[in-house]
Amino acid sequence: MAEAPGRDRLSALPDDLLHHVMGFLDTRMAVGHLSLLSRRWRYLWASMPRVDLDDRSVSERWGSTLLLLRDSYDAQLHTFSLRSSRASQFPYQCWWLRHVVVGNGIRVLHITLSGASPFDLPDCVFNSLTLEEIVLSLRIQEQIVPESVCLPRLKKLRLVNVRLLLSSVAESLNSGLPELEELDLDRCCLHRFRISSQTVKTLSVTACTYVEMHVSAPNVVSLRLTVAGRVKLDAMPFLSRAWVNISGDGVNRLAPDEHGFLGALSSAQHLELFRFDSLLQVMKQNPATEGPIFGKLKSLYLGEWLVADFYQPVAYFLNQAPNLASLILDTLKACEENAGLLVPRQASLRKEPNYKLKLASASTGLEMLRLRISKGHDAAEFSKMRGLLKEKTKPKEMEVIWF
């Protein structure tokens, strides 16, 4: 039997599915346009579990009325996203934050501040019994100093362009986030910072500035780290994947404890390392056998290396990683920004490459050897390097990519 010509099949869908569809739209559009479609859609926006407010397109009155009307429908709010230019009106944005965080059972909070005016986040942002995820992104780096931190259910915290200069802030974050599983610090100023957590599994500290940092997180599974100051890594026995970039003169900060730093990475199955030749050159006076064994390592990516400096790091990992199956050598640079400035690659201290690749007798052939190299490099040096690698590692598959 044919369907009735005027039947609204979309409106017949259940609320949760319609909310999912509306979640792809701007909140203003969902309220102002979709509510005109039919009686079924007229007040559907009031029960949406997600609200996005941008003070560049939404007035104070409109946003405040929306939140108050939602209360009259007793609708639970799952996610609140605030985008603000932080002009002179930030007090009402703070009211929005207080309103949604206090008493609404909110779980996800995203705050993006793109202006340059001073601001103070309300204390309730750092003291919520229901929040599970917080993302705070600033266009211009500014300091936050919460009076207290109590987020017993928070699992994910991402901070972008935030200054955490006081040790009391670090202590509050460590003690006030008992269920934290993912910590992401990007382009932050940390000064002297300690990360101490038994629950964190994913840790990312990239393009940050700091004098020193101590990481004590034994259950980390995934690590992303820019070495820009003195770093101490405690053991990470469950580490599976790590991305590490030695930025600027970071190697000089690590030199007194380079074995301990490598030891914290030795449980990884997959490693991506940038500028690591500079660190291993510091260790050249010691036999490779003194370094940690990478017994679980299956794939190794060495990026931003120089032909003249590649022999020692390659020999080290081939000798210390008996189960290595995939090796990628890439001259591609890590595109990373630090305080708005690109960090240049330090030139090699050697004038001539030393073509030696001493491997232990126990070294076995690789499954895959992939080389990515710039056409600007010296062709003769690269030819010798390629031939030596092929002879020593006996890869089952080899690929050379020019860019």
N, C-alpha and C positions, 0 to 999 in steps of 0.2 A: 504494500500500500504506500502511495506517495506521501511524502512529508507535507504538512501544511505550509503554504508558500511564505507565510509571515512568521514562522516559528523562530524564536531567538534561542538557538542551541547553545551559544556561548554563555548566556546568562544562566543556563541550566546546570552549568558546572558547579561543583562544590566550592565553598568559600576558600579552603586552603589552596586549591589549584588556581583560583582567580587571584588570590593574594600573591601567589608566585609570579603570575603573569604581570601584575601591577608593579611588582618589585623591580622590573626592568625599566620602569618609567620614573621620571622626576616626580617627586611628591606633589608639586604644584599642578603638574599635568594630570596626575591621577585624580586629584580633588576637583580641579576646575573643568576638565574635559570629560573624563570617563563617567562622572556623576550625572552627565546629561544624556547618557545613552538610553537608560531605561530606569524604571522604579527600582529594579533589582540592583542597579549600580549606584543609586543615589547616595546611599550612606555606607557603601562598602568600604570606602577609603578610611572610615572611622575605626575599622577593626584591623587595618593593615598592621602586621607585626614589625614593619620597618618604616622609619620616617627619615627623610633627608631634607635638611634646611640649609639654604645658602643665602646669607644676608645680602648678597649682591643682586638677587632676583626676588627675594621674599622680604616684605616689610616686617617691622616689629609687630604690628597689629595682626597681620595675617598669620605669622608663625605662632604667636601667643594664643590667638583664637583657635587655631587648629589643635593645639595641645589641650586646651581647656574643653573643647568639644569632644575630643577623644575620651576624656575622663568621664563624661556623661554617659558614654556607651560602655564604660568599664572594660575597655579593650587593653589587653596586655601588650606591651611594647618589647620586642625582642632586640631590635637594632636601632640605634640613633646615630646619624651622621651629621655633623655640623661643619660647614665651611664658612669661614669668616675672613673678611678683609681687615678686621680689627681696626676699623676707623674709630670715631669717637663714641660709638654706641655699644661698646662691648658689654656694658652692664646687662642689657636685655638678653644677650647671648648667654651670659652666666645664669640668668633666670631660667632660660630654656634648659641648660644643663642640669641645674638643681631640680627642676620640675621632672625631668625624665629619669634622673638617676635615683631620686628619693621616692620610694614607694611604688615604683612601676615594675619591679622585677626585671629590669633591663639586663641583658647579657653581653651585648657588643656595643662598644662606644668608639666612634672614629671622629677625631677632631683635626681639622686642617686649617691652620691660620696662615694666611698669605700676606698680611700687612706688616707694618713696621712699628705699630704703636705699642706701648707697654700694656701688659695684661696680667691678670691674676686668675688662675683657674680656681673654681670653688673647691673647698676641701672635700666635698662629697665625691668628687671624681676619684680621689685616692682612698676613699673609705666607703666601700659598698659591699654588701653581703651577697650580691647576685652577679656582679660583673665577672665575665669569663674572658673577655678580650678588650684591650685598650690599644688604640693606635693614635699617637700624638705626633703630628707632622708640622714643623714650623719652617717658614721660608727663610727667616733670618734667625740665627742662633741666639737663643735666650735661655736664661736660667730659670729652673723651677725649684722651689724649696717648699715642698708640702710639710705642714706641721706634723702630720702623722701619715702612715701608710698602713691600711688594714683592708686587704682584698683577699679574703680567704678562699675564694673560688676562681681567682684569676689564673688562667692557663697560658695566655699569650699577651706579651707586652712588646710593643714596637715604638721606639722613640727616634725621631728624625730631627736633627739640628737642635738638640737640647743640651744645655749645660748642666752637668751634675758635678759641681765643684766641691761640695762639702762632703766630708766623710760621713756625716750624719745621714745624708740622703742615701748613700750606698748602704749603710747599715739598716735604714728603714726599708729599703727595697728588698734586702736579703731576708729580713725577719718578717716583713709584712706580706710576703707572697708565698705562703707555704705550699701552694699547689702549682706553682709556675712550671710550665713545660717548655715554653718557647720564649726566648729573650732575644730581641733584635735591636741593636744600637747602631744607628747609621748617621755618620757625620756629626757625632756628638763630641762635646768637650768633657773629658772625664777626669782630668788631673791625676789624682791617685785614687784608683778604683779597685774594689775587691768584689768579685762575683763568687758568692758562696751559696750553693744550693744542692740539695740532694735530689731534687725533682726535675731540674732542667734537662731536657733531652736534645733540644735544638738551640744552639748558641751562635749568634752572628754579631761580630763587632767589626764593622767595616768603615774605612775612611774616617775614623775617629782620631782625635788628638788626645794624648795623655802622657804623663811623665812615667807612670808605672801602672801595671795592672797585674793582679793576682787572680787566677781563675781556679777555683776549687769546686768542680762540678763533676763528680765521678760517674754520673749516669748519662753524660752527653753522648749522643749517637751521631749527631751531625754538627760540624764546626766550620764557621767561616770567620777568618781573623786577618786583620791587617796589623802587622807588627810595626808600630810607629814609635814605641818607647820601650822601657824595660818591661818584659813580660815573664811571668812565672806561671807555668801550667802544671797543676798537679795531675796525677795519673787519671787517665780516662779509659778504663779497661773495656768499655762497651762501645768505644768510638768505631764507627763504620765508615764515615765519609768526612773528609776534611779538605778545605780550601784555605791556603795560607799565602799571603803576599808580604814579602819583606819590603817595606816601604822606606825610601830615603836611607838614613843611616841606622835603621832598625837593627841591622846585623851587629853593629858595635854595641848595642844595648844587650844583645843576647849572648855575646861572646863568653862571659864568665860561666854561663850555664847552658851551653849549646846542647850537651848530651841530654840534660834533663828536659829541654824543650822538645828534642826529637823523640825522647822516650815517651812523652805524653801522646805523641802521634803514632806510636809504633803498633797500636792495636788496629789501626784503620785498614779497611779492605780497599778503599779507593782514595787516592791522594791527588790533589791538584796544587802544585807548588809554583809560585812565581818568585824569581830572583833568588832561588835557593842555592845557586852556585856560590854566591858571596858568603853565605853562612858556612858552607862546607869547606871553603878555602881557609876559614879560620881554624878548622879542625885538621888541616893537612899535616900538622906536625905530629899528630897521633895516628896510630894504625887504625884502619877502618874497623877492625874487630873490637875496638873499645866502644864503638857506638852501639846503639840498641838494635835488636833484630826485628825486622818487619815481617814476622812469620805469617801474618794473615793477608799481606798486601797482594792484591790481584791486578790492580790497574794503577799506573802512575802517569801523571801528566806533569811535565816540566815546562813551564812557560816563561817567556821573556829571558831567554838565556843567550849567551854569546858563544860563537863557535870556539873561541879560544879558551873558554872556561867550562865547557860542558863535560870534559872527560872525568873529572873527579866526582861530581855528583852522580853521573851515570854509573861509574864503577862502584861507588858506595852502595847505591840502591840495588844494583844487580848482585852484589856480594851479600847484602844483608836481607834480601827479599827472595827466599828460595822458591816461593810460589807465584812470583810475578808472571802474569800471562800477557799483559798489554802495556806497552810503553809508547807514549806520545811525547815527542820533543817538538816544541812550538816556539818560534821566535815572536809570536804575537804578543803584544803588550797588554797588560791588565789595564783596561780603561777605568781608572779610578781617580776620583777627585778628592782632594784634601784641602779644606778651607778655601775652596774656589780655585785652587791652583793644581795643575797637573804635575805629578811627581816624576821627574825625569829619571831615566835609567842610568845608573852609575856606570861609567866606562870601565872596562877591564884594566886591571893593574899590570897585566902581562902584555908584552909587546908581541911575542910570538907564541902560537899555540904549541903545547907539548903533546905530541901525538902518542899518548900511552893510555892503554885501557887494560889495566891489570885485573883480571877476574879470577876468582877462586875456582878450583877444579870442579867444585860441586855445582857451578852455574850451569843451568840448562837452557835450552832454546825457548824463545818467546813464541806465543801464539800469534801476536800481532805487534809489528813495529811500524809506527806512523811518524813521518817527519813533515812538519810544516815550516817552511823557511821563506824569507823575503828574497826577492830577486836582487836586492841591493847588496846581499852578502857576497863575500869573495867566493867565486865558483870553485877555485882550486882547493881551498880549505874545506869547503862543504863536500867536495868529491872524496877527499881523504877520510873525512868523518863518516860519511855514508858507507864507504867500503869497509872501514874498520868495524863499524857497528854490525854490519851484515856478517862479517867473518866471525866476530866474537859471540854474537847472540844467536846466530842461526835461526832467524824467525821463520815460522811457517808461512807467514804472509807479511809483505812489506809494501808500504804505500808512501810515495813522496808527493807532496802538494806544494806548489809554488804559489805565492800571492804577492 
